[in-house]
């Protein structure tokens, strides 16, 4: 009986930690917002996407690069809102 209670406690703890981690990561990915000069609005499914720096994001001739190289390229500003 001690093993059953201990196993149930371990499983409950692991499930709680997993749930908190998934919710935290989801919130972090879905709550990013930046501002810009221009506005462009695109509605896709249940998400509302607003491009503030033009009509499209152009990624011609792109390739993987380091963070330092990426910081020297043009930045795009957009907002994603859950409807």
GILINBEL-V246933 format. One line per field, one symbol per residue. ss: DSSP state (H for helix, E for strand, C for the rest). psi: psi as a letter, one per 30 degrees, with the letter a starting at -180 (. if undefined). burial: 1 if it has 16 or more other C-alpha atoms within 10 Angstrom, else 0. A space follows every 50 residues. Layout:
# GILINBEL-V246933
ss->???
psi->???
burial->???
This chain:
# GILINBEL-V246933
ss->CHHHHHHHHHHHHHHHHHHHHHHHHHHHHHCCECCCCCCEEEEECCEEEE ECCCCCCCCCCCCCCCHHHHHCCCCCCEEEEEC
psi->eeeeeeeeeeeeeeeeeeeeeeeeeeeeefgkkllaelkkkkkjbgkkkj kfgaeljkhkhllklleeeefflkkkklkkkk.
burial->00000000000000000000000000000000000000000000000011 111100000000000000000000001111000
